[in-house]
């Protein structure tokens, strides 16, 4: 894969053989984020889990203390009083059965997170084939299937992110924007890592965290030392 001049120049500043301390890695990622837009800084965590086994799955959510730097659009499936509660909490879209054809037939997906009350999961389940592959299906472990829609919406708007293993047993999550201060990025990264360490499956034998890499949207990856985790 051929990289542009900016990427090549940025990559020269990163020693690929070194696993940096978190603070140094964050400083380097910020320094090498040179795009004209405010790049997202992502964390890629390669685990020793085998996601094909149910007892080695990792899925959960954590609220980053300084948010993600992006505006998250929330869709809430609810009925009765919970509809107005969701609206009052600041949900961008609220509804029930009437939204099914809009998503299924019209391909409407102008939202980033879906929250549903438990009594609506029968309805939302019909969207499994659409929402599932996009990682948008509400899930109790992620706190997106709940009767407390106010808390769910507030947490998401405050910077709650969901983490889960992909097919290659890697977790990909944003930890902020390149415009964030190093301190804010460090706080977000620490909060994320605490949650990931706690989420270690008890069934796992062997090394849990194989590698951690931080990278901005257009920048090179910077390896982070896993020693303290």
C-alpha positions as YAML, in Angstrom:
chain: A
units: angstrom
residues:
- id: 1
  name: UNK
  ca: [0.00, 0.00, 0.00]
- id: 2
  name: UNK
  ca: [1.45, 3.31, -1.10]
- id: 3
  name: UNK
  ca: [1.30, 6.12, 1.45]
- id: 4
  name: UNK
  ca: [1.31, 9.86, 0.81]
- id: 5
  name: UNK
  ca: [4.21, 12.19, 1.55]
- id: 6
  name: UNK
  ca: [2.72, 13.44, 4.85]
- id: 7
  name: UNK
  ca: [2.26, 9.89, 6.15]
- id: 8
  name: UNK
  ca: [5.80, 8.89, 5.10]
- id: 9
  name: UNK
  ca: [7.28, 11.93, 6.88]
- id: 10
  name: UNK
  ca: [5.20, 11.21, 10.01]
- id: 11
  name: UNK
  ca: [6.17, 7.53, 9.99]
- id: 12
  name: UNK
  ca: [9.88, 8.46, 10.11]
- id: 13
  name: UNK
  ca: [9.27, 9.86, 13.61]
- id: 14
  name: UNK
  ca: [8.00, 6.52, 14.91]
- id: 15
  name: UNK
  ca: [10.36, 3.70, 15.81]
- id: 16
  name: UNK
  ca: [8.36, 0.58, 14.92]
- id: 17
  name: UNK
  ca: [10.63, -1.61, 17.04]
- id: 18
  name: UNK
  ca: [9.77, 0.29, 20.23]
- id: 19
  name: UNK
  ca: [6.73, -0.15, 22.47]
- id: 20
  name: UNK
  ca: [6.36, 3.32, 23.99]
- id: 21
  name: UNK
  ca: [5.09, 4.23, 27.43]
- id: 22
  name: UNK
  ca: [1.45, 5.45, 27.14]
- id: 23
  name: UNK
  ca: [2.29, 9.14, 27.72]
- id: 24
  name: UNK
  ca: [5.08, 9.06, 25.09]
- id: 25
  name: UNK
  ca: [2.87, 7.20, 22.61]
- id: 26
  name: UNK
  ca: [0.08, 9.77, 23.01]
- id: 27
  name: UNK
  ca: [2.51, 12.67, 22.50]
- id: 28
  name: UNK
  ca: [3.85, 11.00, 19.36]
- id: 29
  name: UNK
  ca: [0.40, 10.27, 17.92]
- id: 30
  name: UNK
  ca: [-0.60, 13.90, 18.45]
- id: 31
  name: UNK
  ca: [2.63, 15.08, 16.80]
- id: 32
  name: UNK
  ca: [2.15, 12.86, 13.75]
- id: 33
  name: UNK
  ca: [-1.51, 13.80, 13.17]
- id: 34
  name: UNK
  ca: [-1.03, 16.29, 10.35]
- id: 35
  name: UNK
  ca: [-4.29, 16.16, 8.36]
- id: 36
  name: UNK
  ca: [-6.27, 19.32, 7.66]
- id: 37
  name: UNK
  ca: [-9.17, 18.03, 9.79]
- id: 38
  name: UNK
  ca: [-9.33, 17.12, 13.48]
- id: 39
  name: UNK
  ca: [-8.29, 13.48, 13.33]
- id: 40
  name: UNK
  ca: [-9.78, 10.85, 15.62]
- id: 41
  name: UNK
  ca: [-7.24, 9.00, 17.75]
- id: 42
  name: UNK
  ca: [-8.01, 5.32, 17.92]
- id: 43
  name: UNK
  ca: [-6.77, 2.51, 20.09]
- id: 44
  name: UNK
  ca: [-6.37, -0.98, 18.61]
- id: 45
  name: UNK
  ca: [-5.97, -3.75, 21.17]
- id: 46
  name: UNK
  ca: [-4.96, -7.22, 19.96]
- id: 47
  name: UNK
  ca: [-6.06, -9.83, 22.50]
- id: 48
  name: UNK
  ca: [-5.20, -13.46, 23.11]
- id: 49
  name: UNK
  ca: [-8.92, -14.31, 23.24]
- id: 50
  name: UNK
  ca: [-10.69, -16.61, 20.85]
- id: 51
  name: UNK
  ca: [-14.03, -14.91, 20.18]
- id: 52
  name: UNK
  ca: [-15.46, -18.14, 18.70]
- id: 53
  name: UNK
  ca: [-15.83, -19.35, 22.28]
- id: 54
  name: UNK
  ca: [-18.69, -17.66, 24.17]
- id: 55
  name: UNK
  ca: [-16.67, -17.64, 27.42]
- id: 56
  name: UNK
  ca: [-13.87, -15.66, 25.75]
- id: 57
  name: UNK
  ca: [-16.06, -12.93, 24.27]
- id: 58
  name: UNK
  ca: [-15.45, -9.36, 25.36]
- id: 59
  name: UNK
  ca: [-18.20, -6.77, 25.11]
- id: 60
  name: UNK
  ca: [-18.98, -3.78, 27.24]
- id: 61
  name: UNK
  ca: [-19.02, -0.01, 27.41]
- id: 62
  name: UNK
  ca: [-17.18, 2.73, 29.24]
- id: 63
  name: UNK
  ca: [-17.73, 6.48, 29.59]
- id: 64
  name: UNK
  ca: [-14.57, 8.37, 28.63]
- id: 65
  name: UNK
  ca: [-14.05, 11.24, 31.13]
- id: 66
  name: UNK
  ca: [-13.34, 13.75, 28.37]
- id: 67
  name: UNK
  ca: [-15.72, 12.39, 25.74]
- id: 68
  name: UNK
  ca: [-14.80, 11.37, 22.20]
- id: 69
  name: UNK
  ca: [-14.88, 14.81, 20.61]
- id: 70
  name: UNK
  ca: [-17.64, 13.80, 18.23]
- id: 71
  name: UNK
  ca: [-21.38, 14.39, 18.30]
- id: 72
  name: UNK
  ca: [-23.14, 11.04, 18.71]
- id: 73
  name: UNK
  ca: [-26.64, 10.70, 17.24]
- id: 74
  name: UNK
  ca: [-28.86, 8.50, 19.39]
- id: 75
  name: UNK
  ca: [-31.97, 6.62, 18.29]
- id: 76
  name: UNK
  ca: [-34.25, 5.30, 21.05]
- id: 77
  name: UNK
  ca: [-36.89, 2.61, 20.54]
- id: 78
  name: UNK
  ca: [-39.51, 2.96, 23.29]
- id: 79
  name: UNK
  ca: [-43.21, 3.38, 23.96]
- id: 80
  name: UNK
  ca: [-45.50, 5.24, 26.33]
- id: 81
  name: UNK
  ca: [-43.86, 7.55, 28.88]
- id: 82
  name: UNK
  ca: [-40.40, 6.36, 27.82]
- id: 83
  name: UNK
  ca: [-40.77, 8.17, 24.49]
- id: 84
  name: UNK
  ca: [-41.05, 11.58, 26.12]
- id: 85
  name: UNK
  ca: [-38.36, 10.62, 28.67]
- id: 86
  name: UNK
  ca: [-35.95, 9.83, 25.82]
- id: 87
  name: UNK
  ca: [-36.78, 13.11, 24.07]
- id: 88
  name: UNK
  ca: [-36.24, 15.07, 27.29]
- id: 89
  name: UNK
  ca: [-32.85, 13.36, 27.76]
- id: 90
  name: UNK
  ca: [-31.73, 14.64, 24.36]
- id: 91
  name: UNK
  ca: [-32.19, 11.61, 22.09]
- id: 92
  name: UNK
  ca: [-31.96, 12.66, 18.42]
- id: 93
  name: UNK
  ca: [-34.63, 10.23, 17.21]
- id: 94
  name: UNK
  ca: [-37.37, 8.47, 19.15]
- id: 95
  name: UNK
  ca: [-40.01, 6.01, 18.00]
- id: 96
  name: UNK
  ca: [-41.33, 2.47, 17.73]
- id: 97
  name: UNK
  ca: [-42.77, 0.16, 15.07]
- id: 98
  name: UNK
  ca: [-43.13, 3.00, 12.57]
- id: 99
  name: UNK
  ca: [-39.33, 3.25, 12.26]
- id: 100
  name: UNK
  ca: [-38.91, -0.37, 11.10]
- id: 101
  name: UNK
  ca: [-39.86, 0.16, 7.40]
- id: 102
  name: UNK
  ca: [-37.86, 3.40, 7.30]
- id: 103
  name: UNK
  ca: [-34.71, 1.51, 8.31]
- id: 104
  name: UNK
  ca: [-35.48, -1.77, 6.50]
- id: 105
  name: UNK
  ca: [-36.85, -0.47, 3.22]
- id: 106
  name: UNK
  ca: [-35.50, 3.08, 2.90]
- id: 107
  name: UNK
  ca: [-32.04, 2.32, 4.29]
- id: 108
  name: UNK
  ca: [-32.27, 5.11, 6.88]
- id: 109
  name: UNK
  ca: [-29.22, 4.92, 9.15]
- id: 110
  name: UNK
  ca: [-28.62, 8.53, 10.26]
- id: 111
  name: UNK
  ca: [-27.73, 7.50, 13.82]
- id: 112
  name: UNK
  ca: [-24.63, 6.22, 15.63]
- id: 113
  name: UNK
  ca: [-26.09, 4.36, 18.63]
- id: 114
  name: UNK
  ca: [-29.40, 2.57, 19.16]
- id: 115
  name: UNK
  ca: [-31.00, 2.30, 22.62]
- id: 116
  name: UNK
  ca: [-34.10, 0.21, 23.28]
- id: 117
  name: UNK
  ca: [-36.29, -0.53, 26.27]
- id: 118
  name: UNK
  ca: [-36.53, -4.31, 26.94]
- id: 119
  name: UNK
  ca: [-40.21, -4.38, 25.86]
- id: 120
  name: UNK
  ca: [-39.18, -3.10, 22.41]
- id: 121
  name: UNK
  ca: [-36.53, -5.74, 21.70]
- id: 122
  name: UNK
  ca: [-39.09, -7.93, 19.89]
- id: 123
  name: UNK
  ca: [-39.60, -5.08, 17.45]
- id: 124
  name: UNK
  ca: [-35.91, -4.17, 17.19]
- id: 125
  name: UNK
  ca: [-35.03, -7.85, 16.66]
- id: 126
  name: UNK
  ca: [-36.65, -7.61, 13.22]
- id: 127
  name: UNK
  ca: [-33.81, -5.24, 12.26]
- id: 128
  name: UNK
  ca: [-31.10, -7.73, 13.23]
- id: 129
  name: UNK
  ca: [-29.89, -8.24, 9.65]
- id: 130
  name: UNK
  ca: [-29.53, -4.48, 9.13]
- id: 131
  name: UNK
  ca: [-28.24, -3.32, 12.53]
- id: 132
  name: UNK
  ca: [-26.20, -6.42, 13.48]
- id: 133
  name: UNK
  ca: [-23.47, -6.21, 10.81]
- id: 134
  name: UNK
  ca: [-23.07, -2.48, 11.52]
- id: 135
  name: UNK
  ca: [-22.60, -3.07, 15.25]
- id: 136
  name: UNK
  ca: [-25.74, -1.05, 16.01]
- id: 137
  name: UNK
  ca: [-27.86, -3.74, 17.67]
- id: 138
  name: UNK
  ca: [-28.79, -2.76, 21.26]
- id: 139
  name: UNK
  ca: [-27.21, -5.02, 23.87]
- id: 140
  name: UNK
  ca: [-27.72, -5.29, 27.65]
- id: 141
  name: UNK
  ca: [-23.94, -5.66, 28.24]
- id: 142
  name: UNK
  ca: [-23.35, -2.32, 26.55]
- id: 143
  name: UNK
  ca: [-26.15, -0.69, 28.56]
- id: 144
  name: UNK
  ca: [-28.20, -0.01, 25.43]
- id: 145
  name: UNK
  ca: [-31.11, -2.28, 26.41]
- id: 146
  name: UNK
  ca: [-32.52, -0.59, 29.50]
- id: 147
  name: UNK
  ca: [-35.58, 1.00, 31.07]
- id: 148
  name: UNK
  ca: [-33.40, 3.90, 32.27]
- id: 149
  name: UNK
  ca: [-33.32, 5.67, 28.92]
- id: 150
  name: UNK
  ca: [-32.34, 8.98, 30.55]
- id: 151
  name: UNK
  ca: [-29.09, 7.51, 31.91]
- id: 152
  name: UNK
  ca: [-28.40, 5.65, 28.65]
- id: 153
  name: UNK
  ca: [-28.79, 8.78, 26.50]
- id: 154
  name: UNK
  ca: [-26.87, 10.99, 28.95]
- id: 155
  name: UNK
  ca: [-23.95, 8.53, 29.12]
- id: 156
  name: UNK
  ca: [-23.72, 8.21, 25.33]
- id: 157
  name: UNK
  ca: [-23.85, 11.97, 24.85]
- id: 158
  name: UNK
  ca: [-21.17, 12.38, 27.54]
- id: 159
  name: UNK
  ca: [-18.73, 10.12, 25.67]
- id: 160
  name: UNK
  ca: [-19.71, 6.52, 26.29]
- id: 161
  name: UNK
  ca: [-18.07, 4.11, 23.88]
- id: 162
  name: UNK
  ca: [-18.73, 0.44, 23.28]
- id: 163
  name: UNK
  ca: [-15.89, -2.06, 22.96]
- id: 164
  name: UNK
  ca: [-16.06, -5.56, 21.53]
- id: 165
  name: UNK
  ca: [-13.86, -8.12, 19.80]
- id: 166
  name: UNK
  ca: [-13.91, -8.11, 16.02]
- id: 167
  name: UNK
  ca: [-13.52, -11.32, 13.99]
- id: 168
  name: UNK
  ca: [-9.73, -11.18, 14.40]
- id: 169
  name: UNK
  ca: [-10.02, -10.74, 18.21]
- id: 170
  name: UNK
  ca: [-8.98, -7.09, 18.10]
- id: 171
  name: UNK
  ca: [-10.80, -4.24, 19.88]
- id: 172
  name: UNK
  ca: [-10.99, -0.93, 17.96]
- id: 173
  name: UNK
  ca: [-12.14, 2.15, 19.88]
- id: 174
  name: UNK
  ca: [-11.74, 5.94, 19.69]
- id: 175
  name: UNK
  ca: [-10.05, 7.67, 22.64]
- id: 176
  name: UNK
  ca: [-10.50, 11.28, 21.52]
- id: 177
  name: UNK
  ca: [-9.39, 13.79, 18.92]
- id: 178
  name: UNK
  ca: [-5.96, 15.07, 17.91]
- id: 179
  name: UNK
  ca: [-7.01, 18.51, 19.20]
- id: 180
  name: UNK
  ca: [-7.37, 17.13, 22.75]
- id: 181
  name: UNK
  ca: [-4.58, 17.91, 25.21]
- id: 182
  name: UNK
  ca: [-2.18, 15.07, 26.06]
- id: 183
  name: UNK
  ca: [-3.64, 15.03, 29.59]
- id: 184
  name: UNK
  ca: [-7.20, 14.53, 28.33]
- id: 185
  name: UNK
  ca: [-6.14, 11.78, 25.95]
- id: 186
  name: UNK
  ca: [-4.15, 10.10, 28.74]
- id: 187
  name: UNK
  ca: [-7.21, 10.19, 31.07]
- id: 188
  name: UNK
  ca: [-9.41, 8.68, 28.36]
- id: 189
  name: UNK
  ca: [-6.81, 6.01, 27.53]
- id: 190
  name: UNK
  ca: [-6.35, 5.06, 31.20]
- id: 191
  name: UNK
  ca: [-10.12, 4.79, 31.72]
- id: 192
  name: UNK
  ca: [-10.45, 2.59, 28.64]
- id: 193
  name: UNK
  ca: [-7.57, 0.32, 29.65]
- id: 194
  name: UNK
  ca: [-8.95, -0.12, 33.19]
- id: 195
  name: UNK
  ca: [-12.24, -1.31, 31.67]
- id: 196
  name: UNK
  ca: [-10.50, -3.65, 29.20]
- id: 197
  name: UNK
  ca: [-8.31, -5.18, 31.93]
- id: 198
  name: UNK
  ca: [-11.41, -5.76, 34.12]
- id: 199
  name: UNK
  ca: [-13.19, -7.37, 31.16]
- id: 200
  name: UNK
  ca: [-10.58, -10.15, 30.86]
- id: 201
  name: UNK
  ca: [-12.48, -13.44, 30.45]
- id: 202
  name: UNK
  ca: [-11.80, -15.84, 33.33]
- id: 203
  name: UNK
  ca: [-11.70, -18.74, 30.84]
- id: 204
  name: UNK
  ca: [-8.70, -17.27, 29.01]
- id: 205
  name: UNK
  ca: [-5.41, -19.10, 29.45]
- id: 206
  name: UNK
  ca: [-2.22, -17.40, 28.35]
- id: 207
  name: UNK
  ca: [-1.49, -13.80, 27.45]
- id: 208
  name: UNK
  ca: [-4.49, -11.48, 27.42]
- id: 209
  name: UNK
  ca: [-3.16, -8.27, 25.83]
- id: 210
  name: UNK
  ca: [-0.87, -9.12, 22.91]
- id: 211
  name: UNK
  ca: [-0.37, -5.59, 21.61]
- id: 212
  name: UNK
  ca: [-1.77, -2.06, 21.92]
- id: 213
  name: UNK
  ca: [-1.45, 0.45, 19.09]
- id: 214
  name: UNK
  ca: [-2.52, 4.10, 19.01]
- id: 215
  name: UNK
  ca: [-3.04, 5.87, 15.69]
- id: 216
  name: UNK
  ca: [-4.71, 8.97, 14.33]
- id: 217
  name: UNK
  ca: [-7.08, 8.70, 11.34]
- id: 218
  name: UNK
  ca: [-4.37, 9.45, 8.76]
- id: 219
  name: UNK
  ca: [-1.23, 8.88, 10.83]
- id: 220
  name: UNK
  ca: [1.07, 5.93, 11.49]
- id: 221
  name: UNK
  ca: [0.48, 3.43, 14.29]
- id: 222
  name: UNK
  ca: [2.45, 3.81, 17.52]
- id: 223
  name: UNK
  ca: [2.96, 0.73, 19.67]
- id: 224
  name: UNK
  ca: [2.19, 1.07, 23.40]
- id: 225
  name: UNK
  ca: [3.93, -1.03, 26.03]
- id: 226
  name: UNK
  ca: [1.62, -3.64, 27.56]
- id: 227
  name: UNK
  ca: [3.95, -4.20, 30.56]
- id: 228
  name: UNK
  ca: [1.83, -2.35, 33.15]
- id: 229
  name: UNK
  ca: [-1.36, -4.17, 32.09]
...
